Amino acid sequence: MSRLLYLIRLMIVLLLVFALGKVAFMTYNSQSMDAFTASDVWQVLLHGFTMDLSTCGYLLIIPWLFCFISLWTRTFSLRKVLLPYFFLIGILLVSIIGGDAVLYEFWKFKLNASVFSYMQNPEGAVSSVSVWFIASRLIAILLATFFIILALVYVTPKRLNQVSHSILRSLGMILLGGLLFVCIRGGVQESTMNVGVAYYSPSLFLNHSAVNPVFSLMSSIKRTKDYAAEFDWLQAEELENAFDGLYPSQTEDIADTLLTTTRPNILVVMMESFGSKFVAEMGGIKDVAPNLSRLIPEGIFWKNFYANSFRTDRGTVSLYSGWISYPTVSLMRLPDKVGTLPSIAHSLQRVGYSTHYLYGGDIKIMGKKGYLVAAGYEKLTSDEDFSLSEVNESKWGVNDSVTARRTFEIIRGKPADTPWHMVFQTLSSHEPFEVPYHRLADKKLNAFAFTDACVGALVDSLRTLPSWDNTLVILLPDHGYLYELTYESPEFFHCPMLWLGGAIKAPRRMSCLMNQSDLAATLLSQLSIPHTEFPWSRNVLSRQYTYPFVYCNYPSGILFRDSTGVTVYDIDAQQFISESPSPSPERILKAKAILQTSYDCLGEQ
């Protein structure tokens, strides 16, 4: 019991250090950032608590280990053994927390691994501030370090004695170790701890205040790469020539107008994994998606629409930020990058739209919550907003029939005088494919059929609302699914996109080649909203869109399709996987240029 109480006291000290660090961070940067209230401080502490707890879990591993060892050894001085460790973590904690607060004034992002590149040449940074600026902050850091080490030593007992019943107590300590692991992981849910968990506010400053700087730095070190040096295949002149004209500058030169209004309500339904394989009109399996087949003649159907990538985290950023995807990195998991991305939600907010994102699963997974908040979604609805029985129907989250009904209820309650943008992300067509629906014998196909039925019912319900005449519904997936396919199959990336609602002028079939990332510029241009901040998004209805192509990627390969055919290339082996109908040096040259330029751009962000 004494060991347990000691570790609890040690954790309380560390949690207090992190809490005081957050208050110091906000106070220090209060002059240059958004104004905040006492309520904001409380919200910052509350939303950052689980990340603080996770960081404490890491820091308690060494003390826990010595407590465990002490059960089987003769009396030894725990305080003496741990003193060097306390000196180390005291110095590191204060240096990181203090450095984060001080540097945020200049950088406006959380301390990350990029600080080490500046430490190699500190002359520029030092010359930018006065001697007193440096000295005063060093003094504060030294004093804080002293008091933290003193507190850690104070709560540590001088000695721990060997006890009887060591086997039973060892089992208890092992159980305690398991609890530390749960703290480190961030709980027992599907998602693990990530920086985005602390994001909760439209204010990036408040989100950054809630993030534990120690955890942020550790996670960024794990991700550190010289992105600009990756796939450095083409020389500068060859690269420039090959890339030129692929992503033309954005203008409002619209060749075709599809909508009856420039301020429709916009519902995007992102259908999990719903590639062309499940759509009969695209050569897919018949009778999996009869509702989609029923709706296609009523809307604007984009039959040559391609996903950018192979996973939801990539597809989400491509769709809502109009950004290119990367085969080896997920932007959603890079909190220092997502804050710099444009987004459809931000563009719509500027002209008066409210924004809402609904997902029946764990919205914190893969950094999604952090991305969505940074992207401008004011209201988030997730598994935490449903009953326990609804959440437990499936391991992955609330099934699509329940979330579709909730989506309808939310839309029905929206005021008529304010345009809105909402995203409904489905999840039932995902492993483990557990759905309350049994139309098809194949479990996987049946799950896709269930999602189709739920989306069809949602659209039919929306028709009954007065707002239908001013609503645009966009149905599209995050990516395809590997049902009788591989990532090397162009069909995996080929996906349906359908625009419905009273806001469309007339049903159409669109044949232009486009990526998910092109939705942003194409949609915003229809709304007469500028989209120059989306460099990787093309308005495919612009007269300047003279070279239609699609570019897709997965962990070991890239795909490029234009009017001449399709090339699939293995980027690890640097060899062709397929070329149809015939080889094309131009296709692979352009694909390599996009890949290399995208990583150069990522390295510059």
Order of alpha helices (4+ residues) and beta strands (2+ residues): alpha-alpha-alpha-beta-alpha-alpha-alpha-alpha-beta-alpha-alpha-alpha-alpha-beta-alpha-beta-alpha-alpha-alpha-beta-alpha-beta-alpha-alpha-beta-alpha-beta-alpha-beta-beta-beta-alpha-beta-beta-beta-beta-alpha
